[in-house]
Amino acid sequence: MEDNERVQKFGAKQTERMQWFSERYDDIANGVLAPGGRIYLGDKTNRQCRYCGKTRPAVKFQKVAHAFPEQLGNKTLLDHLECDTCNEHFSTMLEDDFAKWTMPLRSPVQGSEHYSPLSSILRPLITTQTNELVVMALLVTVTVEGVLHLEFPHLRARPPSLLEQIASAKKLVRRLKNVEDTFRTRINNALDNMARLRTSDKLKDLRKHGVISKQMIDAWQSLRNASTHATIDPKVFNNERLWHDGYTVAMMLHLILFTAIGYSGRYMDFSVTGWPEKEFLTPTLDSVNAETSTNVEAASPT
Protein backbone atom coordinates (compact mmCIF):
# COMPACT_ATOMS: atom_id res chain seq x y z
CA MET A 1 0.00 0.00 0.00
CA GLU A 2 3.03 2.28 0.30
CA ASP A 3 2.99 3.34 -3.38
CA ASN A 4 -0.77 3.95 -3.27
CA GLU A 5 -0.37 6.17 -0.22
CA ARG A 6 2.32 8.18 -1.99
CA VAL A 7 0.05 8.60 -5.02
CA GLN A 8 -2.79 9.80 -2.76
CA LYS A 9 -0.52 12.25 -0.94
CA PHE A 10 0.84 13.55 -4.23
CA GLY A 11 -2.70 14.01 -5.56
CA ALA A 12 -3.76 15.82 -2.40
CA LYS A 13 -0.73 18.12 -2.67
CA GLN A 14 -1.55 18.91 -6.30
CA THR A 15 -5.16 19.69 -5.34
CA GLU A 16 -3.88 22.00 -2.61
CA ARG A 17 -1.65 23.82 -5.10
CA MET A 18 -4.46 24.23 -7.63
CA GLN A 19 -6.69 25.60 -4.86
CA TRP A 20 -3.97 28.12 -4.00
CA PHE A 21 -3.92 29.36 -7.59
CA SER A 22 -7.70 29.46 -7.92
CA GLU A 23 -7.93 31.63 -4.78
CA ARG A 24 -5.39 34.14 -6.11
CA TYR A 25 -6.02 34.21 -9.86
CA ASP A 26 -9.01 34.98 -12.03
CA ASP A 27 -9.44 33.96 -15.65
CA ILE A 28 -9.65 37.49 -17.04
CA ALA A 29 -9.30 36.65 -20.72
CA ASN A 30 -8.26 34.00 -23.16
CA GLY A 31 -6.93 34.17 -26.67
CA VAL A 32 -3.84 33.97 -28.83
CA LEU A 33 -0.84 36.12 -27.97
CA ALA A 34 0.65 37.39 -31.21
CA PRO A 35 3.95 39.26 -31.71
CA GLY A 36 3.75 43.03 -31.51
CA GLY A 37 2.24 45.12 -28.76
CA ARG A 38 2.11 44.41 -25.05
CA ILE A 39 -0.64 43.56 -22.60
CA TYR A 40 -0.10 44.52 -18.96
CA LEU A 41 -1.74 42.95 -15.93
CA GLY A 42 -2.37 45.02 -12.82
CA ASP A 43 -2.29 48.70 -11.88
CA LYS A 44 1.05 50.40 -12.41
CA THR A 45 0.24 53.33 -10.11
CA ASN A 46 -0.52 51.34 -6.96
CA ARG A 47 1.75 48.34 -6.96
CA GLN A 48 1.66 45.48 -4.48
CA CYS A 49 3.45 42.28 -5.46
CA ARG A 50 0.89 39.55 -6.03
CA TYR A 51 3.39 36.91 -4.81
CA CYS A 52 5.02 38.28 -1.66
CA GLY A 53 2.47 41.02 -0.88
CA LYS A 54 5.13 43.70 -0.40
CA THR A 55 5.01 47.28 -1.68
CA ARG A 56 7.52 50.11 -2.20
CA PRO A 57 9.98 50.90 -0.67
CA ALA A 58 10.39 47.35 0.71
CA VAL A 59 10.67 46.05 -2.86
CA LYS A 60 11.31 47.57 -6.28
CA PHE A 61 9.32 47.26 -9.52
CA GLN A 62 11.96 48.20 -12.11
CA LYS A 63 12.36 44.96 -14.09
CA VAL A 64 10.10 43.81 -16.91
CA ALA A 65 8.09 40.95 -15.42
CA HIS A 66 6.55 38.41 -17.79
CA ALA A 67 3.24 36.88 -16.73
CA PHE A 68 4.60 33.52 -17.88
CA PRO A 69 8.18 32.76 -18.89
CA GLU A 70 9.74 34.62 -21.78
CA GLN A 71 11.66 31.42 -22.61
CA LEU A 72 8.34 29.87 -23.63
CA GLY A 73 7.87 32.59 -26.22
CA ASN A 74 5.94 35.16 -24.18
CA LYS A 75 6.91 38.67 -25.27
CA THR A 76 3.40 40.11 -25.00
CA LEU A 77 1.77 39.44 -21.61
CA LEU A 78 3.54 41.37 -18.83
CA ASP A 79 2.79 41.88 -15.15
CA HIS A 80 2.93 45.18 -13.22
CA LEU A 81 2.35 43.35 -9.95
CA GLU A 82 5.51 41.25 -9.71
CA CYS A 83 8.36 42.78 -7.75
CA ASP A 84 12.00 42.53 -8.77
CA THR A 85 12.80 40.18 -5.89
CA CYS A 86 10.13 37.65 -6.88
CA ASN A 87 11.02 38.07 -10.54
CA GLU A 88 14.63 37.15 -9.79
CA HIS A 89 13.53 34.23 -7.62
CA PHE A 90 11.34 32.72 -10.36
CA SER A 91 14.02 33.30 -12.96
CA THR A 92 16.82 31.55 -11.07
CA MET A 93 14.83 28.88 -9.21
CA LEU A 94 12.28 27.77 -11.80
CA GLU A 95 12.03 29.33 -15.24
CA ASP A 96 15.51 28.61 -16.58
CA ASP A 97 15.34 24.93 -15.55
CA PHE A 98 11.81 24.61 -16.92
CA ALA A 99 12.75 26.21 -20.22
CA LYS A 100 15.75 23.91 -20.68
CA TRP A 101 13.70 20.84 -19.82
CA THR A 102 10.89 21.66 -22.26
CA MET A 103 13.12 22.89 -25.09
CA PRO A 104 13.16 19.57 -27.03
CA LEU A 105 9.34 19.58 -27.08
CA ARG A 106 9.05 23.22 -28.09
CA SER A 107 11.74 23.55 -30.73
CA PRO A 108 11.01 22.66 -34.36
CA VAL A 109 13.89 21.60 -36.57
CA GLN A 110 15.54 24.71 -37.99
CA GLY A 111 13.99 25.67 -41.32
CA SER A 112 11.16 23.18 -40.91
CA GLU A 113 7.66 23.08 -39.45
CA HIS A 114 8.36 19.63 -38.01
CA TYR A 115 9.48 19.14 -34.43
CA SER A 116 12.85 17.67 -33.52
CA PRO A 117 13.39 13.88 -33.64
CA LEU A 118 13.62 13.81 -29.84
CA SER A 119 10.26 15.54 -29.56
CA SER A 120 8.77 13.03 -32.00
CA ILE A 121 9.95 10.13 -29.84
CA LEU A 122 8.56 11.65 -26.62
CA ARG A 123 5.25 12.87 -28.00
CA PRO A 124 3.35 9.52 -28.02
CA LEU A 125 4.19 9.02 -24.35
CA ILE A 126 3.32 12.57 -23.34
CA THR A 127 0.08 12.86 -25.31
CA THR A 128 -1.34 9.41 -24.64
CA GLN A 129 -4.84 9.32 -23.15
CA THR A 130 -4.63 5.75 -21.87
CA ASN A 131 -5.17 4.88 -18.22
CA GLU A 132 -4.06 1.26 -18.67
CA LEU A 133 -0.93 0.57 -16.65
CA VAL A 134 0.22 -2.16 -19.02
CA VAL A 135 -0.01 0.15 -22.04
CA MET A 136 1.84 2.89 -20.17
CA ALA A 137 4.53 0.38 -19.20
CA LEU A 138 5.08 -0.52 -22.84
CA LEU A 139 5.12 3.14 -23.94
CA VAL A 140 7.69 4.23 -21.38
CA THR A 141 10.03 1.29 -22.00
CA VAL A 142 9.88 1.76 -25.79
CA THR A 143 10.50 5.49 -25.35
CA VAL A 144 13.66 4.70 -23.39
CA GLU A 145 14.92 2.66 -26.35
CA GLY A 146 14.08 5.39 -28.84
CA VAL A 147 15.85 8.11 -26.88
CA LEU A 148 18.95 5.95 -26.36
CA HIS A 149 19.29 5.08 -30.03
CA LEU A 150 18.71 8.68 -31.11
CA GLU A 151 20.83 10.55 -28.57
CA PHE A 152 23.56 8.00 -27.79
CA PRO A 153 24.30 6.17 -31.06
CA HIS A 154 27.95 5.47 -30.22
CA LEU A 155 27.62 4.65 -26.55
CA ARG A 156 29.37 1.41 -25.56
CA ALA A 157 30.78 0.68 -29.02
CA ARG A 158 31.61 -2.92 -29.83
CA PRO A 159 35.33 -3.76 -29.52
CA PRO A 160 37.15 -3.89 -32.88
CA SER A 161 38.22 -7.49 -32.23
CA LEU A 162 34.58 -8.61 -32.02
CA LEU A 163 33.65 -6.74 -35.20
CA GLU A 164 36.57 -8.38 -37.01
CA GLN A 165 35.40 -11.83 -35.89
CA ILE A 166 31.86 -11.09 -37.06
CA ALA A 167 33.17 -9.97 -40.46
CA SER A 168 35.20 -13.18 -40.76
CA ALA A 169 32.16 -15.27 -39.83
CA LYS A 170 30.07 -13.55 -42.53
CA LYS A 171 32.74 -14.40 -45.09
CA LEU A 172 32.54 -18.05 -44.07
CA VAL A 173 28.76 -17.95 -44.42
CA ARG A 174 29.09 -16.66 -47.98
CA ARG A 175 31.35 -19.61 -48.84
CA LEU A 176 28.95 -22.23 -47.56
CA LYS A 177 27.64 -24.55 -50.25
CA ASN A 178 24.33 -26.40 -50.51
CA VAL A 179 22.72 -23.95 -48.08
CA GLU A 180 19.33 -22.36 -48.70
CA ASP A 181 19.21 -18.59 -49.00
CA THR A 182 16.77 -18.26 -46.11
CA PHE A 183 19.19 -20.10 -43.81
CA ARG A 184 22.08 -17.95 -44.96
CA THR A 185 19.99 -14.80 -44.36
CA ARG A 186 19.07 -15.86 -40.84
CA ILE A 187 22.72 -16.47 -39.93
CA ASN A 188 23.73 -13.09 -41.32
CA ASN A 189 20.92 -11.40 -39.38
CA ALA A 190 22.11 -13.09 -36.19
CA LEU A 191 25.65 -11.86 -36.82
CA ASP A 192 24.39 -8.34 -37.52
CA ASN A 193 22.54 -8.39 -34.21
CA MET A 194 25.77 -9.31 -32.44
CA ALA A 195 27.44 -6.25 -33.96
CA ARG A 196 24.52 -3.94 -33.23
CA LEU A 197 24.44 -1.96 -29.99
CA ARG A 198 21.65 -3.25 -27.75
CA THR A 199 19.58 -1.07 -25.46
CA SER A 200 20.68 -3.08 -22.42
CA ASP A 201 24.34 -2.46 -23.31
CA LYS A 202 23.75 1.29 -23.46
CA LEU A 203 21.90 1.26 -20.17
CA LYS A 204 24.79 -0.56 -18.53
CA ASP A 205 27.18 2.04 -19.89
CA LEU A 206 25.04 4.88 -18.53
CA ARG A 207 25.07 3.11 -15.17
CA LYS A 208 28.86 2.93 -15.35
CA HIS A 209 28.89 6.69 -15.89
CA GLY A 210 26.64 7.16 -12.85
CA VAL A 211 23.59 8.45 -14.76
CA ILE A 212 21.21 5.64 -13.78
CA SER A 213 21.15 2.78 -11.27
CA LYS A 214 20.97 -1.02 -11.45
CA GLN A 215 17.51 -0.82 -9.86
CA MET A 216 16.32 1.24 -12.82
CA ILE A 217 17.77 -1.15 -15.38
CA ASP A 218 16.20 -4.14 -13.64
CA ALA A 219 12.80 -2.41 -13.61
CA TRP A 220 13.12 -1.56 -17.31
CA GLN A 221 14.00 -5.15 -18.25
CA SER A 222 11.13 -6.51 -16.18
CA LEU A 223 8.56 -4.17 -17.72
CA ARG A 224 9.96 -4.42 -21.25
CA ASN A 225 9.90 -8.20 -21.36
CA ALA A 226 6.51 -8.58 -19.71
CA SER A 227 4.70 -5.87 -21.69
CA THR A 228 6.26 -6.71 -25.05
CA HIS A 229 5.54 -10.42 -24.80
CA ALA A 230 2.11 -9.90 -23.22
CA THR A 231 3.00 -11.90 -20.11
CA ILE A 232 1.36 -9.43 -17.71
CA ASP A 233 -1.82 -11.04 -16.41
CA PRO A 234 -4.00 -8.31 -14.83
CA LYS A 235 -5.71 -10.92 -12.63
CA VAL A 236 -2.57 -12.08 -10.88
CA PHE A 237 0.00 -9.35 -11.55
CA ASN A 238 1.08 -7.23 -8.59
CA ASN A 239 -0.28 -3.79 -9.45
CA GLU A 240 1.78 -2.12 -6.73
CA ARG A 241 4.91 -3.62 -8.26
CA LEU A 242 3.81 -2.41 -11.68
CA TRP A 243 3.30 1.11 -10.33
CA HIS A 244 6.70 1.07 -8.63
CA ASP A 245 8.53 -0.24 -11.70
CA GLY A 246 6.69 2.25 -13.88
CA TYR A 247 7.78 5.18 -11.71
CA THR A 248 11.32 3.82 -11.64
CA VAL A 249 11.58 3.51 -15.43
CA ALA A 250 9.98 6.93 -15.91
CA MET A 251 12.61 8.37 -13.59
CA MET A 252 15.33 6.61 -15.57
CA LEU A 253 13.93 8.15 -18.76
CA HIS A 254 14.12 11.60 -17.18
CA LEU A 255 17.76 11.10 -16.16
CA ILE A 256 18.65 9.92 -19.66
CA LEU A 257 16.93 12.99 -21.10
CA PHE A 258 18.75 15.24 -18.62
CA THR A 259 22.02 13.83 -19.94
CA ALA A 260 20.95 14.15 -23.58
CA ILE A 261 19.98 17.83 -23.34
CA GLY A 262 22.74 18.80 -20.90
CA TYR A 263 20.44 19.66 -18.00
CA SER A 264 21.87 20.21 -14.54
CA GLY A 265 19.55 21.15 -11.70
CA ARG A 266 16.91 19.96 -9.26
CA TYR A 267 14.51 17.08 -9.80
CA MET A 268 12.20 14.87 -7.76
CA ASP A 269 13.30 11.22 -7.67
CA PHE A 270 10.19 9.04 -8.09
CA SER A 271 12.28 5.86 -7.94
CA VAL A 272 13.05 6.31 -4.24
CA THR A 273 10.54 6.01 -1.41
CA GLY A 274 9.44 9.45 -0.26
CA TRP A 275 10.21 11.06 -3.64
CA PRO A 276 13.17 13.14 -2.39
CA GLU A 277 14.36 16.23 -4.23
CA LYS A 278 17.86 15.80 -5.64
CA GLU A 279 20.43 17.66 -7.69
CA PHE A 280 21.52 16.33 -11.09
CA LEU A 281 24.91 17.14 -12.60
CA THR A 282 25.24 16.35 -16.29
CA PRO A 283 28.17 13.94 -16.71
CA THR A 284 30.76 13.98 -19.46
CA LEU A 285 30.31 10.49 -20.84
CA ASP A 286 33.85 10.09 -22.12
CA SER A 287 35.48 10.99 -18.81
CA VAL A 288 33.11 10.29 -15.90
CA ASN A 289 32.99 6.89 -14.25
CA ALA A 290 31.02 5.30 -11.45
CA GLU A 291 33.61 6.24 -8.85
CA THR A 292 33.46 9.99 -9.64
CA SER A 293 29.72 10.34 -10.30
CA THR A 294 27.47 11.93 -7.68
CA ASN A 295 24.09 11.37 -9.30
CA VAL A 296 22.25 8.11 -8.78
CA GLU A 297 23.87 4.86 -7.82
CA ALA A 298 24.78 5.63 -4.25
CA ALA A 299 21.27 6.79 -3.40
CA SER A 300 19.29 4.04 -5.11
CA PRO A 301 19.01 0.54 -3.70
CA THR A 302 20.25 -2.27 -5.91
N, C-alpha and C positions, 0 to 999 in steps of 0.2 A: 504493500500500500504506500510505500515511501514515495515512489514516483508520482502516484496519483495525488498525494498530498501536496507535492511540490507544484504540480500543474494547477491545483486548486488555489494555492497561495499566489502563484504567478498571475492567474486570472483575476483574483481579488485585487491584487496590486494594480493591474492594468485598469480595472474598473475604477479604482480609486483615483488613478491619474486622469482618466477621461472625465470623471466627475469634477476634478480640480479645474480642468480646462473649460468645461461647460459652465462652471460658476463664474469664470473670469472673462470669457469671450462670447461675443454674439456674432452670428452669421449676418454680417451687414450687407454683403453683396456677393455675387458670384459671376464669373465670366472669364474671358480669355485675356491675359495680360500680353499686350503686343508692344514691340519696341517703340520708343518715342513717347515722350511725356512721362509725368510722374504722378502717382496717387499717394497722398499722405494720410495716415491714420492719426487721429488725435488732434488736440488743440495745441498749437505752437506757443500760444501766449500764456498758458497756465499749465506748465508741465509738471507732472508727477509720474515717475517711472512706474509702468504697469507691472513690473516684475519685483522690484525691491520696495516700492512705495515711497522712495525718497524724493525730495525736491531740492531746488537750489537753495542755499549754496553747498549743501551736503554732497551733491553730485553735479556733474556737468552734462550738458546736452549739446556738445559740439560736433560729434561724429555723425556721419550719415548712417542711420540704422535701418537695415532692411527687414521688412516684416517676416520674410522667410529667406533663407540663405542666398546670397548673391551667387555662390558657386553652383546653385541649381538653376541659374539662368535668370534670377529675379533682378531686374534693373528698373522696375517700375513701381512696385508697391513698397513704400517706405513708412517708417513709424516715428512720429514725433515723441512718443511716450516711452522711449527706451533710453535709459541713461548710458553714458559712456562706460561706466564700470560694468554694467550688465552686458553691454555690447561686446566688450573685451572678453568677458567671461564666456559668453556663448561662442565667440570666435575661436578662442584657444581650447576650450574644453569640449566642444561638440561639433561645430560646423565644419572645421577643417577635416576631422576624422570622418564625419559623415559624407562629405563631398568626395573624399578619396575612395571610400568604400563603395559608393554608388556610381563612381565614374564609369566602370565597364558597362553598366546597364544604361547609362545616359548618353554615351558617346558613339555616334555613328562612325563608320569608317570614313576617313577623310575623302572628300569628293564623291561620296555615295550617300544614298538615302537609307542604306541598309545598316543595321547595327553591327557592332564588332562580333567576331566569331565567339569570343568569350560570352558576350551577352546572349548570343543565339543558343549556346549550350545551357546557360542558366535559366533562360526564359521558361521552358516547359515546367521546371520545378517550381519556379516562383509564381507562375500564373495558374497552376493547376487548381481545380475546384474540388478535387476528390477529398473525401474524408476517410477513405479506406487506408488503414495502416499498411497493409501489404503492398498496395499500389505506391504509397509514399516511400516505402522501403526500397522498392525497385527503382523509383525515380532518383532518389538521393544517391544510391550506389552507382547507378549508371552515370549520373552527373559527375561523380568523383572521377570515373574513368575518362569521361570526355575532357574535363579540365586538365587532368594529368597529361593526356596525349597532346593536347593543344599547347599548353604552357610549358611543359617539361619534356620536349621530344628527345633530348639527348641525355636525360638523367639515367644514371646507372647503365652506361653503354656496355655492350658485350665485349669481353676481352678479345683482342685480335686473334689469339691462338684458337679460340672456339670458332670464330668466323672462318678461319682458314680450314679447320676440320670440317665444318659444314660445307664449304665450297668443294673440298675434296670428295666428300660423300656424294654430293650432287653429280660430280663427274662420273663417279662409279655407277650411279643410277642410270646415267645416260648410256653407259656401255653395256648395261644388262641386255641380254638377248632372250627372246621367247617370253617377254613380259608384256602384258596388256597395258595399253596407254592409261587406263583408269588407275591401275595399280601404281604405275610410275608417277602419275599426278599426285596420288595420295601420299607417297613417300616424300616427294618434293614439297608438298604442303606442310608435312610434319617437320621437315628440315627448316623451312621458312619460319615456322612458328618458334623453333628453337632459337633462331637468330633474332626474332622480333622481341622488343622490350615488352614485358608483361606489366600489367597494372600492379600486381603484387610486388614485383621487383622495384618499381618506382616508389611504392609506399615504404618499402623497407629502407630505401635510400633516404627518403625524407625523414624517417625515424632516426637514421644514423646521424642526420644533420640536426636533429633535435626539434624538428617542426611538429611532428606528431608522435603519438605513443603506441606501444604494442597493443594496449587495450583498444585503441581506435582501429587498428588494423584487424584485430580479431573480430571486432564487431562488424566491420565492413565485410569480411570474408563470410561470416555467419549469415548476414542479411543477403549478401549477393548470391550465395549458393542457394539459399532457401527460396528467395523470391524468384530468381531466374528459372529454377527447375520446379517451381510450383510445389515445393515440399512443405509449405506452411499450411497446416490444417487449423482453421480458425476455431474448431471445436476443442482442440487439445493444446494449441499453442499458448505459451505463457505471454499474455498481452503486456504484462508489466515488463517482461524481458524485451519484448519487441519495442516498447516505448523507450526503454533505456538504451538499447542498441541504436535505435533511430536517432535519438538525441546525440549519442556519441559520434555516429557517422556524420551527422549534420555539423557537429563541432569540428570534426576533422576536415570537412569540406571548407569551412570558414578559414581554418588555419592554412590550408593549401592555397586558398584564394588570397589571403593576406600576403603569403610569400610571392604569389604570382604578380600582384599589383604593387608590391613593395610597401605594404602598409605596416606601420609601427604605431602602437597605441593601445588603448584599453579595450577589453572585451569581456563578456561574461561567459564563463566556461560551463556549458550545459552537460559536459561529460563527467563532471565531478559533483558528488552530492553536496547540496547547498548552493550550487551555481555561483561560485565565488567570482569576483571581478579580478582580472589579471592584466598584466602588461605583456604585449607581444613585441618582440624585436625581430625585424626581418633579417634572416640569416643570409650570409653569402655562401651559396651552395658549394662553391669550389674551394672554400677554405674553412668553413665551420664543421666541427664534428660533435659527436655526442658529449664529449668531455667538456667542451667549451660552451655549449648551448645552455640558455637559461629559460627556455620556453616551456616545454611540456613534460618531458619524460619523468623528471623528478617529482612532479606533483600528481601524476596520474598513476593509479595502481595498475600493475601488470598481472 
